[in-house]
């Protein structure tokens, strides 16, 4: 499918990245045209893959038949997995002590204590559920991770579900999650069957998020979360469609877009008066963030510095279907040459966990900048293994003595919390994301449907259905990221007032319900009182 040519969008400070791909219409420089017109955030390129597929077909034609009729063996596996969450660590006292020590040093707390908007943790919970769930969410994480059974028993003893009136999808989801936490497979299965009759990926936000979360619950019950997560990744559309969906997400949900823009703003401030700069990106993906950065450098009145960019990405990543890191580098080099920005690209095809300083080719006389945009939450930490890859990576980067490190992450705890409070946190978070998408694009929009299916569904399933090493979507709240960065030896540096003012003006062009607030030097992007994305800079 070729990309639709449109008028050039008006370029704000730090620029809106164009979409560069292998296919589509190209100009004389060999670069594809943007998929967005001058209308500030209305995409004109519709992704048509899977748009006509039913909800059932999207999920249930994957090779996980047990999601429909969980087999006895699947239920047994589920119960075994439930016990493994604590027994594995109890069997290994050294691992447990190391984890507890590191958590204590981090001041680990599963409560979203740094939510600068002051959102009520139980804002999505109704009736008699609110108090026991609040108690669950406010429990201290280092202890609750080994006592979730007692917490769930407390919830069970306090609930008296009334069947006098039909329950909403939200209420059914919470009941199902509680049933799974208690090991009540029969009740959970009944609720899942009921839910599947009430949800739709074309409905209102509560129906849409329920459609994805119920399949996560079904996968958890059948112990097939990993299979479904992989199946969803395999069902992603061809590269151009996937890239377009990601680009649309960044356009119609500006919290993601402004996360990148704030990181670029901090980088631009660090570039001042530098002649040679080396940026290391540990998850460069398609390089769209640097398209915007190069465009901004070209617009400066002063001569731009020599920019060397090292892009790291897993060679087995699905994103490599577009041609690999070399293709990403070629696009950026072509753009830089066209705009007169001295530029060099270095590709490092490697898993982040095995990258070492010798692979990064840091050179004397270069100002070093490291960018972590939506990457660190994929690194396992002390709650997964004694080999704490998350903190290990941060310490390695600190030893490189960078001038600046930028971090952009989702602001929600999907890491150390036990299953039930993690489910509630994920529901609260993604409910807000789905609501914001609904306010930006019409209900019948195929773009919105594809963004949710292709960019959000697999993350939701992984958070809900998987445990241990299989759970790779491990977000943390802002306070935990701050604690980790400080433990690694970094000091926070506030965003420039120019960057804050620019984003404040742009974010209101989308909706007055979007919010931007600063706390401890970090920028929180949110929707109606709920923080979604946090962006910070460190030295």
FIMIZA-927470 format. One record per residue (C-alpha): residue in three letters; x, y, z. Coordinates in steps of 0.1 Angstrom, whole numbers, padded with zeros to 4 digits, always signed. Example, Ala and Ser with C-alpha at 12.3 -4.5 7.8 and 13.67 -1.06 7.14 Angstrom:
<sites>
Ala+0123-0045+0078;Ser+0137-0011+0071;
</sites>
This chain:
<sites>
Unk+0000+0000+0000;Unk+0014+0034-0009;Unk+0014+0063+0014;Unk-0009+0092+0005;Unk+0008+0124-0004;Unk-0004+0154+0015;Unk+0005+0191+0021;Unk+0036+0197+0043;Unk+0026+0201+0079;Unk+0035+0233+0097;Unk+0067+0227+0116;Unk+0068+0236+0153;Unk+0099+0239+0173;Unk+0117+0205+0174;Unk+0096+0195+0145;Unk+0070+0168+0138;Unk+0088+0137+0123;Unk+0078+0126+0089;Unk+0073+0089+0082;Unk+0101+0075+0061;Unk+0096+0040+0047;Unk+0107+0017+0020;Unk+0074+0020+0001;Unk+0051+0048-0009;Unk+0056+0079-0030;Unk+0091+0094-0028;Unk+0106+0128-0037;Unk+0138+0133-0056;Unk+0158+0126-0024;Unk+0143+0092-0021;Unk+0123+0101+0010;Unk+0087+0092+0014;Unk+0062+0119+0021;Unk+0044+0125+0054;Unk+0012+0108+0061;Unk-0004+0138+0078;Unk-0018+0169+0062;Unk-0017+0205+0074;Unk-0047+0199+0096;Unk-0029+0198+0129;Unk-0036+0162+0141;Unk-0060+0145+0117;Unk-0042+0117+0098;Unk-0053+0113+0062;Unk-0038+0078+0058;Unk-0061+0051+0068;Unk-0047+0017+0078;Unk-0071-0008+0063;Unk-0055-0041+0075;Unk-0078-0062+0096;Unk-0104-0034+0098;Unk-0133-0056+0089;Unk-0122-0085+0111;Unk-0146-0093+0140;Unk-0135-0091+0176;Unk-0136-0129+0179;Unk-0116-0135+0147;Unk-0089-0110+0158;Unk-0081-0129+0190;Unk-0096-0164+0187;Unk-0081-0176+0154;Unk-0047-0176+0169;Unk-0030-0210+0178;Unk-0043-0209+0214;Unk-0076-0228+0213;Unk-0075-0232+0250;Unk-0086-0196+0253;Unk-0121-0207+0244;Unk-0123-0239+0263;Unk-0094-0241+0288;Unk-0082-0276+0292;Unk-0076-0292+0325;Unk-0039-0292+0319;Unk-0040-0255+0312;Unk-0058-0248+0345;Unk-0032-0269+0363;Unk-0005-0249+0347;Unk-0022-0218+0358;Unk-0023-0229+0394;Unk+0013-0240+0393;Unk+0023-0206+0379;Unk+0004-0189+0407;Unk+0024-0207+0433;Unk+0057-0201+0414;Unk+0054-0164+0420;Unk+0064-0168+0456;Unk+0078-0203+0461;Unk+0106-0199+0435;Unk+0120-0170+0454;Unk+0115-0186+0488;Unk+0135-0215+0477;Unk+0164-0192+0468;Unk+0170-0172+0499;Unk+0200-0154+0484;Unk+0179-0141+0456;Unk+0151-0130+0479;Unk+0175-0111+0502;Unk+0191-0094+0473;Unk+0157-0084+0459;Unk+0145-0071+0493;Unk+0177-0051+0498;Unk+0175-0035+0464;Unk+0138-0027+0468;Unk+0145-0012+0502;Unk+0172+0010+0487;Unk+0148+0020+0459;Unk+0121+0029+0483;Unk+0099+0006+0462;Unk+0062+0014+0465;Unk+0035+0001+0442;Unk+0013+0031+0449;Unk+0015+0058+0422;Unk+0027+0081+0449;Unk+0043+0106+0424;Unk+0011+0111+0405;Unk+0013+0149+0405;Unk-0023+0152+0394;Unk-0035+0137+0427;Unk-0057+0111+0410;Unk-0076+0088+0432;Unk-0063+0053+0429;Unk-0098+0038+0431;Unk-0113+0063+0407;Unk-0125+0035+0384;Unk-0139+0013+0411;Unk-0175+0014+0422;Unk-0195+0005+0453;Unk-0183-0020+0479;Unk-0151-0028+0459;Unk-0135+0006+0465;Unk-0123+0001+0500;Unk-0107-0034+0497;Unk-0091-0025+0464;Unk-0078+0007+0478;Unk-0063-0013+0507;Unk-0047-0036+0481;Unk-0032-0008+0461;Unk-0019+0010+0491;Unk-0001-0020+0505;Unk+0037-0018+0505;Unk+0052-0037+0476;Unk+0082-0055+0490;Unk+0059-0073+0515;Unk+0028-0077+0494;Unk+0047-0095+0467;Unk+0050-0124+0491;Unk+0016-0121+0507;Unk-0008-0116+0478;Unk-0029-0147+0489;Unk-0038-0131+0522;Unk-0046-0098+0506;Unk-0069-0115+0481;Unk-0086-0134+0509;Unk-0093-0100+0525;Unk-0109-0088+0493;Unk-0129-0120+0490;Unk-0143-0117+0525;Unk-0155-0082+0520;Unk-0172-0086+0486;Unk-0209-0092+0483;Unk-0217-0090+0446;Unk-0252-0081+0438;Unk-0268-0098+0407;Unk-0300-0077+0409;Unk-0289-0055+0380;Unk-0267-0062+0350;Unk-0230-0056+0358;Unk-0210-0034+0336;Unk-0179-0046+0317;Unk-0157-0029+0342;Unk-0174-0046+0371;Unk-0172-0080+0354;Unk-0135-0075+0346;Unk-0128-0068+0383;Unk-0148-0098+0394;Unk-0130-0120+0370;Unk-0096-0108+0380;Unk-0105-0113+0417;Unk-0117-0148+0409;Unk-0085-0157+0392;Unk-0065-0143+0421;Unk-0084-0166+0444;Unk-0079-0196+0421;Unk-0116-0198+0413;Unk-0113-0209+0377;Unk-0150-0219+0373;Unk-0163-0185+0383;Unk-0137-0168+0361;Unk-0146-0189+0331;Unk-0183-0180+0335;Unk-0175-0143+0337;Unk-0152-0145+0306;Unk-0180-0161+0286;Unk-0204-0133+0298;Unk-0179-0106+0290;Unk-0173-0117+0255;Unk-0210-0111+0248;Unk-0208-0075+0260;Unk-0175-0061+0246;Unk-0165-0048+0212;Unk-0134-0033+0197;Unk-0158-0009+0179;Unk-0177+0002+0210;Unk-0172+0029+0236;Unk-0139+0031+0255;Unk-0151+0008+0283;Unk-0162-0018+0259;Unk-0130-0016+0239;Unk-0106-0019+0268;Unk-0127-0047+0282;Unk-0124-0066+0248;Unk-0086-0066+0251;Unk-0084-0072+0289;Unk-0108-0101+0289;Unk-0086-0120+0264;Unk-0056-0113+0287;Unk-0076-0128+0316;Unk-0086-0158+0294;Unk-0049-0163+0285;Unk-0039-0161+0321;Unk-0065-0187+0330;Unk-0053-0210+0303;Unk-0016-0203+0310;Unk-0011-0193+0274;Unk-0002-0156+0278;Unk+0031-0160+0261;Unk+0015-0178+0232;Unk-0011-0151+0227;Unk+0014-0123+0231;Unk+0035-0139+0203;Unk+0004-0145+0182;Unk-0006-0109+0184;Unk+0029-0098+0174;Unk+0028-0123+0145;Unk-0006-0109+0134;Unk+0007-0074+0131;Unk+0003-0060+0095;Unk+0031-0055+0070;Unk+0057-0029+0078;Unk+0042+0001+0061;Unk+0009-0004+0079;Unk+0026-0010+0112;Unk+0047+0021+0109;Unk+0016+0042+0099;Unk-0003+0029+0130;Unk+0026+0038+0153;Unk+0029+0073+0137;Unk-0009+0078+0140;Unk-0006+0068+0177;Unk+0020+0095+0183;Unk-0002+0121+0164;Unk-0036+0114+0179;Unk-0023+0107+0215;Unk+0000+0136+0220;Unk+0013+0123+0253;Unk+0035+0099+0234;Unk+0044+0125+0208;Unk+0053+0152+0234;Unk+0074+0126+0253;Unk+0097+0125+0223;Unk+0095+0162+0217;Unk+0105+0170+0253;Unk+0135+0146+0250;Unk+0146+0163+0218;Unk+0142+0197+0235;Unk+0165+0186+0263;Unk+0190+0173+0238;Unk+0189+0206+0218;Unk+0198+0225+0250;Unk+0227+0201+0256;Unk+0240+0206+0220;Unk+0246+0243+0225;Unk+0282+0254+0220;Unk+0292+0218+0212;Unk+0311+0211+0180;Unk+0309+0173+0180;Unk+0281+0153+0196;Unk+0276+0116+0199;Unk+0240+0104+0207;Unk+0234+0067+0217;Unk+0199+0054+0214;Unk+0194+0020+0230;Unk+0161+0014+0211;Unk+0162+0035+0180;Unk+0133+0017+0163;Unk+0126+0036+0130;Unk+0145+0067+0140;Unk+0116+0091+0137;Unk+0127+0110+0168;Unk+0159+0119+0150;Unk+0142+0130+0118;Unk+0127+0158+0140;Unk+0160+0165+0156;Unk+0179+0168+0124;Unk+0152+0191+0110;Unk+0155+0213+0140;Unk+0193+0215+0138;Unk+0190+0225+0102;Unk+0168+0255+0111;Unk+0192+0270+0136;Unk+0209+0302+0127;Unk+0243+0289+0139;Unk+0263+0262+0123;Unk+0250+0228+0135;Unk+0275+0205+0153;Unk+0288+0173+0138;Unk+0262+0147+0149;Unk+0271+0111+0153;Unk+0243+0087+0161;Unk+0246+0052+0174;Unk+0214+0032+0169;Unk+0209+0000+0189;Unk+0182-0025+0182;Unk+0176-0062+0186;Unk+0182-0078+0151;Unk+0154-0102+0158;Unk+0129-0075+0165;Unk+0098-0074+0143;Unk+0107-0039+0133;Unk+0136-0052+0113;Unk+0111-0064+0087;Unk+0116-0029+0071;Unk+0152-0037+0062;Unk+0173-0034+0094;Unk+0193-0007+0111;Unk+0212+0000+0080;Unk+0180+0012+0062;Unk+0172+0034+0092;Unk+0207+0049+0090;Unk+0205+0055+0053;Unk+0172+0074+0057;Unk+0187+0096+0084;Unk+0220+0102+0064;Unk+0200+0111+0033;Unk+0179+0136+0053;Unk+0209+0151+0070;Unk+0228+0155+0037;Unk+0198+0172+0021;Unk+0194+0196+0050;Unk+0232+0204+0054;Unk+0237+0188+0088;Unk+0270+0169+0092;Unk+0260+0134+0103;Unk+0273+0099+0108;Unk+0253+0068+0117;Unk+0266+0037+0135;Unk+0244+0006+0137;Unk+0247-0018+0166;Unk+0224-0047+0160;Unk+0223-0063+0194;Unk+0201-0071+0224;Unk+0204-0043+0249;Unk+0213-0067+0277;Unk+0246-0076+0260;Unk+0258-0042+0249;Unk+0291-0031+0264;Unk+0312+0001+0261;Unk+0335-0013+0235;Unk+0306-0017+0211;Unk+0297+0020+0214;Unk+0329+0036+0200;Unk+0328+0066+0223;Unk+0355+0091+0212;Unk+0374+0119+0229;Unk+0362+0154+0222;Unk+0326+0144+0217;Unk+0298+0154+0240;Unk+0280+0122+0248;Unk+0242+0120+0251;Unk+0222+0089+0258;Unk+0185+0085+0250;Unk+0161+0060+0267;Unk+0127+0064+0251;Unk+0102+0037+0261;Unk+0131+0012+0265;Unk+0140+0007+0301;Unk+0107-0009+0311;Unk+0116-0038+0288;Unk+0147-0045+0309;Unk+0141-0071+0337;Unk+0150-0059+0372;Unk+0155-0073+0406;Unk+0119-0086+0408;Unk+0127-0110+0379;Unk+0163-0121+0384;Unk+0193-0114+0406;Unk+0209-0102+0374;Unk+0193-0068+0375;Unk+0196-0058+0338;Unk+0177-0025+0343;Unk+0200-0011+0369;Unk+0231-0027+0353;Unk+0224-0008+0321;Unk+0220+0025+0340;Unk+0253+0020+0358;Unk+0271+0012+0326;Unk+0258+0043+0310;Unk+0268+0064+0340;Unk+0304+0051+0337;Unk+0305+0065+0302;Unk+0302+0100+0317;Unk+0275+0114+0295;Unk+0266+0150+0293;Unk+0229+0142+0293;Unk+0206+0112+0296;Unk+0170+0114+0286;Unk+0143+0090+0299;Unk+0107+0088+0286;Unk+0084+0061+0301;Unk+0048+0053+0308;Unk+0038+0064+0343;Unk+0021+0033+0359;Unk+0032+0004+0380;Unk+0030-0028+0360;Unk+0062-0042+0374;Unk+0064-0054+0410;Unk+0027-0053+0419;Unk+0010-0087+0424;Unk-0015-0097+0398;Unk-0047-0081+0412;Unk-0035-0046+0420;Unk-0015-0047+0387;Unk-0047-0055+0368;Unk-0065-0026+0385;Unk-0036-0002+0377;Unk-0035-0014+0341;Unk-0072-0010+0337;Unk-0071+0026+0352;Unk-0042+0035+0329;Unk-0055+0021+0296;Unk-0090+0033+0303;Unk-0077+0069+0302;Unk-0056+0062+0271;Unk-0087+0047+0253;Unk-0108+0076+0264;Unk-0083+0101+0251;Unk-0082+0083+0217;Unk-0120+0084+0216;Unk-0120+0121+0220;Unk-0095+0126+0192;Unk-0109+0103+0165;Unk-0145+0094+0158;Unk-0159+0062+0172;Unk-0160+0046+0137;Unk-0125+0056+0128;Unk-0105+0027+0113;Unk-0073+0045+0123;Unk-0083+0045+0160;Unk-0092+0008+0158;Unk-0059-0002+0142;Unk-0039+0019+0167;Unk-0055+0001+0196;Unk-0052-0034+0181;Unk-0016-0030+0167;Unk+0000-0007+0193;Unk-0019-0014+0226;Unk-0035-0048+0226;Unk-0004-0069+0230;Unk+0010-0048+0258;Unk-0023-0052+0277;Unk-0023-0089+0272;Unk+0013-0092+0284;Unk+0007-0072+0316;Unk-0024-0092+0325;Unk-0016-0127+0314;Unk+0022-0132+0319;Unk+0045-0135+0349;Unk+0082-0139+0355;Unk+0105-0136+0324;Unk+0075-0138+0301;Unk+0061-0105+0314;Unk+0082-0079+0294;Unk+0060-0049+0297;Unk+0071-0038+0332;Unk+0063-0001+0335;Unk+0071+0018+0367;Unk+0059+0051+0382;Unk+0079+0083+0381;Unk+0092+0080+0416;Unk+0107+0046+0410;Unk+0125+0058+0378;Unk+0138+0088+0398;Unk+0151+0064+0426;Unk+0168+0041+0400;Unk+0185+0070+0383;Unk+0198+0085+0416;Unk+0210+0051+0427;Unk+0230+0048+0395;Unk+0247+0081+0403;Unk+0227+0105+0381;Unk+0214+0139+0391;Unk+0182+0154+0378;Unk+0183+0185+0356;Unk+0151+0204+0349;Unk+0137+0208+0314;Unk+0142+0242+0298;Unk+0114+0268+0303;Unk+0114+0271+0265;Unk+0106+0235+0260;Unk+0079+0236+0286;Unk+0063+0267+0271;Unk+0064+0252+0236;Unk+0047+0220+0247;Unk+0021+0238+0268;Unk+0010+0257+0238;Unk+0009+0227+0214;Unk-0008+0203+0238;Unk-0038+0226+0241;Unk-0043+0224+0203;Unk-0055+0189+0208;Unk-0078+0191+0238;Unk-0082+0211+0270;Unk-0085+0178+0288;Unk-0047+0171+0282;Unk-0025+0184+0309;Unk+0012+0190+0314;Unk+0028+0194+0348;Unk+0063+0195+0362;Unk+0074+0177+0393;Unk+0110+0172+0406;Unk+0123+0184+0372;Unk+0103+0158+0352;Unk+0074+0165+0328;Unk+0042+0146+0333;Unk+0018+0144+0304;Unk-0017+0134+0313;Unk-0054+0134+0306;Unk-0080+0148+0331;Unk-0059+0143+0362;Unk-0042+0110+0353;Unk-0005+0110+0345;Unk+0003+0089+0314;Unk+0038+0097+0303;Unk+0068+0110+0322;Unk+0099+0126+0306;Unk+0130+0135+0325;Unk+0166+0146+0319;Unk+0197+0135+0339;Unk+0234+0143+0342;
</sites>
